[in-house]
Amino acid sequence: MLSVSESVCGESYEEYKTTADWLLSKTHIRPKVGIVCGSGLGGLAEMLKEPQYFKYSDIPNFPKSTVHGHAGRLVFGTLKGKPCVCMQGRFHLYEGYPIQKITMPMRVFKLIGVETIFLTNAAGGLNQDYKVGDVMIMKDHINMPGFAGNNPLAGPNDDRFGIRFPCMSDAYDRKLRQMALDVASELGYNDFFREGVYCVVGGPSFETIAECRMLHRLGADAVGMSTAHEVIVARHAGMRCFALSLISNRAVMDYDSQEKANHEEVLETGRQRAEQLEKLVATMVSRLEHDNNNDSF
């Protein structure tokens, strides 16, 4: 029988702590904010002042990013005066890692002192009112792999991170979502800002027309291959979460359509919208105030 410190894929609290301690020994930054950059959105990390870079391949126990458009490194620095750590590139189920491995950075973030997580991704638009280039604030998610038992919290629970059955009805922080809407309005972004439900699938193949139709009928506004797993682990560990989806392509819903989803379109859309997203996230980070209750700005 596995001990409480072991997971089904062999990760342990001690391994997470070894990684966290290694990072803390290499930098004087003590981040309160963690940022995860999705496809084409790694420029957020370039906004950090006095950056320190760590390649994933150099970090003990860390997985490696294999996706084009993901730089594959952690960046420590300050954003608007706030100490931050930024993931330039994340990990996905389709890369072949166990789900506990791809969410490992969230637990490492917890152990280095992060209290609030900002996550970004590129997603396909299922909502027919969405256009390419729109930005969707995630208010909820549908975890399709989780329906098949592939949940990052599966296996023995470690109470040092969180409780056995964490609540997910508040996965995406309401105050942060409202702040994002307020900031978007101030910056003149209302025309392309949305709020909706994100559905995560395993990938790497894009969804079929029938799958897109099904997911839309289930209540999903956008579909992608990341983020929800990270949010589950971050919330389990008590961190606040805010997530944005850049609508990089419209999901094909019509059998007569000649459109085809492709990764190049995802990256190009990210490049076009990156500067505005960077300004939005930077403004939100500047307004954060952290305290022991994790609930004030």
C-alpha positions in Angstrom: 0.0 0.0 0.0 1.3 3.5 -0.9 2.3 5.8 1.9 0.5 9.2 2.2 3.5 11.0 0.7 3.4 8.9 -2.5 1.1 9.3 -5.5 0.1 6.8 -8.1 2.9 8.0 -10.4 5.6 8.0 -7.8 5.7 11.8 -7.0 6.0 12.6 -3.3 5.8 15.6 -1.0 9.5 15.2 -0.5 10.2 15.5 -4.2 8.1 18.6 -4.5 9.9 20.1 -1.6 13.3 19.2 -3.0 12.4 21.1 -6.2 11.0 24.1 -4.3 14.0 24.3 -2.0 16.4 24.1 -5.1 14.6 27.1 -6.7 14.5 29.1 -3.5 18.2 28.6 -3.1 18.9 30.0 -6.6 16.9 33.2 -6.4 16.1 35.9 -3.9 12.6 36.4 -5.3 9.8 35.1 -3.1 6.9 35.1 -5.4 3.3 35.6 -4.3 1.9 35.4 -7.9 2.3 32.5 -10.4 1.6 33.0 -14.1 1.2 30.1 -16.5 1.6 31.1 -20.2 -0.3 29.2 -22.9 0.5 28.8 -26.6 1.8 32.0 -28.1 1.4 33.9 -24.9 4.9 33.5 -23.4 5.5 37.2 -23.7 3.9 37.7 -20.3 7.2 36.5 -18.8 9.2 39.1 -20.7 7.4 41.8 -18.7 9.1 40.7 -15.5 11.8 43.1 -14.2 15.3 41.8 -13.3 14.3 38.3 -14.6 16.0 35.1 -13.6 15.6 32.2 -16.0 15.6 28.4 -15.2 15.3 25.9 -18.0 12.9 23.1 -17.1 15.6 20.6 -18.0 17.8 22.1 -15.3 15.2 22.0 -12.5 15.2 18.8 -10.3 12.2 16.5 -10.9 10.6 18.9 -13.4 9.1 17.5 -16.6 10.1 19.0 -20.0 7.9 21.0 -22.3 7.8 19.5 -25.9 5.3 21.8 -27.6 6.2 24.3 -30.3 5.5 27.8 -29.0 6.4 26.9 -25.4 9.8 28.2 -24.3 10.2 25.6 -21.5 11.5 27.7 -18.6 10.6 29.3 -15.3 11.1 33.0 -15.0 11.4 34.8 -11.6 11.1 38.5 -11.3 8.8 41.4 -10.4 5.8 42.7 -12.3 4.5 46.1 -11.3 6.6 45.7 -8.1 5.0 42.3 -7.2 7.3 39.3 -6.9 6.2 36.7 -9.5 7.2 33.4 -11.1 6.1 32.7 -14.6 5.9 29.4 -16.6 6.9 29.9 -20.2 5.3 26.8 -21.4 3.2 24.1 -19.6 2.7 20.4 -19.8 -0.1 18.4 -21.3 -1.6 14.9 -21.1 -0.9 14.4 -24.8 2.9 14.7 -24.1 2.6 11.3 -22.4 3.2 12.5 -18.8 1.0 11.2 -15.9 -1.5 13.8 -14.9 0.2 14.2 -11.5 3.4 15.1 -13.3 2.0 17.8 -15.5 0.4 19.5 -12.5 3.6 19.2 -10.4 4.5 22.9 -10.9 1.3 24.0 -9.0 2.4 22.2 -5.9 5.9 23.5 -6.2 4.4 27.0 -6.5 2.5 26.4 -3.3 5.7 25.4 -1.5 7.6 28.5 -2.7 4.9 30.8 -1.3 2.6 31.5 -4.3 -0.9 32.6 -3.3 -2.6 33.5 -6.6 -2.3 31.8 -10.0 -3.0 33.4 -13.3 -3.4 30.9 -16.2 -3.7 31.6 -19.9 -4.4 29.2 -22.8 -5.4 29.1 -26.4 -8.8 27.5 -27.1 -11.2 26.7 -29.8 -14.5 28.7 -29.8 -17.6 26.5 -29.4 -19.9 29.4 -28.7 -21.0 30.6 -32.1 -21.0 34.2 -30.9 -17.3 34.1 -30.3 -14.8 35.3 -32.9 -11.1 34.5 -33.4 -9.2 36.9 -31.2 -11.9 37.1 -28.5 -10.7 36.6 -24.9 -12.8 34.5 -22.5 -12.6 34.8 -18.8 -13.1 31.2 -17.5 -15.9 31.1 -15.0 -16.1 27.3 -14.8 -14.8 24.2 -16.5 -15.8 20.7 -17.7 -13.1 18.2 -17.0 -13.7 15.5 -19.6 -10.6 13.3 -18.7 -11.9 13.5 -15.1 -15.1 11.7 -16.1 -12.9 8.7 -17.1 -11.1 8.8 -13.7 -8.0 10.8 -14.9 -7.9 13.4 -12.1 -4.7 14.9 -10.8 -5.9 14.3 -7.2 -6.4 10.5 -7.7 -4.4 8.3 -5.4 -3.6 8.8 -1.7 -4.4 12.3 -0.5 -1.6 14.3 1.2 -3.2 16.5 3.8 -0.2 18.8 3.8 -1.5 20.2 0.5 -5.3 20.0 1.0 -8.4 18.0 1.9 -9.4 14.7 0.3 -12.6 16.1 -1.4 -12.0 19.8 -2.4 -14.8 22.0 -3.5 -14.7 23.1 -7.2 -17.8 25.2 -7.4 -15.6 28.2 -6.6 -12.6 27.1 -8.7 -12.3 30.5 -10.5 -12.1 33.3 -8.1 -15.1 35.7 -8.4 -13.3 38.8 -7.2 -10.5 38.2 -9.7 -13.1 37.7 -12.5 -14.8 40.9 -11.6 -11.5 42.7 -11.4 -10.7 41.5 -14.9 -14.0 42.8 -16.3 -13.4 46.1 -14.6 -9.8 46.4 -16.0 -11.0 45.3 -19.5 -13.6 48.0 -19.5 -11.0 50.6 -18.4 -8.6 49.5 -21.1 -11.3 49.6 -23.8 -11.3 45.8 -24.3 -15.1 45.2 -23.9 -15.6 44.5 -27.6 -13.6 41.3 -27.5 -14.0 40.2 -23.9 -16.3 37.3 -22.9 -17.0 35.1 -19.9 -17.8 31.5 -20.3 -17.2 27.8 -19.6 -14.0 26.0 -20.7 -13.9 22.3 -21.5 -10.7 20.3 -21.3 -10.0 17.3 -23.5 -7.0 15.1 -23.8 -5.7 15.9 -27.3 -3.4 16.1 -29.2 -5.9 15.7 -32.1 -8.3 18.5 -32.5 -12.0 17.7 -31.9 -14.3 16.1 -34.5 -17.4 18.0 -35.6 -19.6 15.6 -33.6 -17.4 16.1 -30.5 -17.6 19.9 -30.9 -21.4 19.7 -31.2 -21.6 17.5 -28.1 -19.4 19.7 -26.0 -21.4 22.8 -27.0 -24.6 21.2 -26.0 -23.1 20.2 -22.7 -22.6 23.9 -22.0 -19.0 24.6 -23.0 -18.1 27.9 -24.7 -14.5 26.9 -25.5 -12.4 23.8 -25.7 -8.7 23.2 -25.1 -6.2 20.7 -23.8 -4.9 22.3 -20.6 -5.5 24.5 -17.5 -8.4 22.7 -15.7 -5.9 20.1 -14.3 -3.7 22.8 -13.0 -6.6 24.7 -11.4 -7.8 21.5 -9.6 -4.4 21.1 -8.0 -4.0 24.8 -7.2 -7.4 25.0 -5.6 -6.7 21.8 -3.6 -3.6 23.6 -2.2 -5.6 26.7 -1.3 -4.4 29.1 -4.0 -6.7 31.5 -5.8 -7.1 31.0 -9.6 -7.9 33.2 -12.5 -7.8 31.9 -16.1 -8.2 33.4 -19.6 -8.7 31.6 -22.9 -7.7 33.3 -26.1 -10.1 32.1 -28.8 -7.5 31.2 -31.4 -9.8 29.4 -33.8 -13.5 28.7 -34.2 -14.4 25.0 -33.7 -15.8 23.5 -36.8 -19.4 22.6 -36.3 -20.7 22.3 -39.9 -20.1 19.2 -42.0 -20.1 21.4 -45.1 -17.3 23.7 -43.8 -13.9 23.6 -45.4 -12.2 25.1 -42.3 -9.6 23.1 -40.4 -8.1 23.7 -37.0 -4.3 24.0 -36.9 -1.6 24.9 -34.4 -0.1 27.7 -36.6 -3.4 29.6 -36.4 -3.3 29.3 -32.6 0.2 30.8 -32.4 -0.5 33.6 -34.8 -3.7 34.7 -32.9 -1.6 34.7 -29.7 0.9 37.0 -31.3 -1.8 39.4 -32.4 -3.5 39.7 -29.1 -0.5 39.2 -26.8 0.2 42.9 -26.0 -3.3 43.5 -24.8 -3.4 40.4 -22.7 -0.1 41.3 -21.1 -1.4 44.8 -20.2 -4.5 43.3 -18.7 -2.7 40.8 -16.5 -0.1 43.3 -15.5 -2.8 45.7 -14.4 -4.5 43.0 -12.4 -1.3 41.9 -10.7 -0.6 45.6 -9.7 -3.9 45.7 -7.8 -3.4 42.5 -5.8 -2.8 42.7 -2.1 -1.9 39.5 -0.4 -2.7 38.7 3.2 -3.0 35.7 5.4 -6.6 35.1 4.4 -5.8 35.0 0.7 -9.0 37.0 -0.1 -8.2 40.7 -0.3 -6.8 42.9 -3.0 
